[in-house]
Amino acid sequence: MMTCGEVREAMHRYLDGELAEREVTGFESHLLDCAACRTEHSHWQEAVDAVRGAREAYRPSERSERLVRELMYQAEQQAER
């Protein structure tokens, strides 16, 4: 089983789904037994969920994306001259 320090070090990789299966098992086993780490994980998970939700809510429109592509194209054309 992981220690509290190991769980804190692995927290971001766990939240991003980057831990190996064996590490996930150790991480989750520790959370079952440690209220402090479970609370910290909960707070981090809420923050990650909020950021991911905000990304979806503020996704640029198709028109904005076309405008940016056109401006980038024009800038590249000018740079080639």
C-alpha positions in Angstrom: 0.0 0.0 0.0 1.1 3.6 -0.7 2.1 6.1 2.0 0.4 9.5 2.4 3.5 11.1 0.8 3.4 8.7 -2.2 -0.3 9.4 -2.6 0.3 13.1 -2.6 3.1 12.7 -5.2 0.9 10.6 -7.4 -2.3 12.6 -7.1 -2.1 14.6 -10.3 -1.2 11.4 -12.3 -4.1 9.6 -10.8 -6.5 12.4 -11.7 -5.2 12.5 -15.2 -5.5 8.7 -15.6 -1.7 8.3 -16.0 -1.0 5.7 -13.2 -0.3 2.0 -14.1 -3.0 -0.4 -12.9 -0.8 -1.6 -10.0 -0.3 2.0 -8.9 -4.1 2.7 -9.1 -4.8 -0.3 -6.9 -2.3 1.0 -4.3 -3.6 4.5 -4.5 -7.2 3.6 -4.2 -6.5 1.1 -1.3 -4.8 3.9 0.6 -7.8 6.2 0.0 -10.0 3.6 1.6 -7.9 3.6 4.7 -6.9 7.2 5.0 -9.5 9.9 5.6 -7.0 12.8 5.2 -5.9 11.6 1.8 -9.5 10.9 0.8 -10.4 14.5 1.7 -7.4 15.9 -0.2 -8.3 13.7 -3.2 -11.9 14.9 -3.1 -10.8 18.6 -3.1 -8.5 18.0 -6.1 -11.1 16.1 -7.9 -13.6 18.9 -7.5 -11.0 21.4 -8.9 -10.2 19.2 -11.9 -13.9 18.7 -12.6 -14.5 22.5 -12.4 -11.6 23.2 -14.9 -12.8 20.5 -17.3 -16.3 21.8 -17.1 -15.2 25.4 -17.7 -13.2 24.2 -20.8 -16.4 22.8 -22.3 -18.5 25.8 -21.4 -16.1 28.3 -23.0 -15.3 26.4 -26.2 -14.8 28.8 -29.1 -17.5 28.9 -31.8 -16.8 27.5 -35.2 -16.9 31.0 -36.6 -14.2 32.1 -34.1 -12.0 29.1 -35.1 -12.4 29.9 -38.8 -11.4 33.5 -38.1 -8.3 32.5 -36.2 -7.3 30.0 -39.0 -7.8 32.8 -41.6 -5.7 35.3 -39.6 -3.0 32.7 -39.1 -3.0 32.0 -42.8 -2.8 35.7 -43.7 0.1 36.1 -41.2 2.0 33.2 -42.7 1.5 34.6 -46.2 2.8 38.0 -45.1 5.8 36.4 -43.4 6.7 34.6 -46.7 6.9 37.9 -48.6 
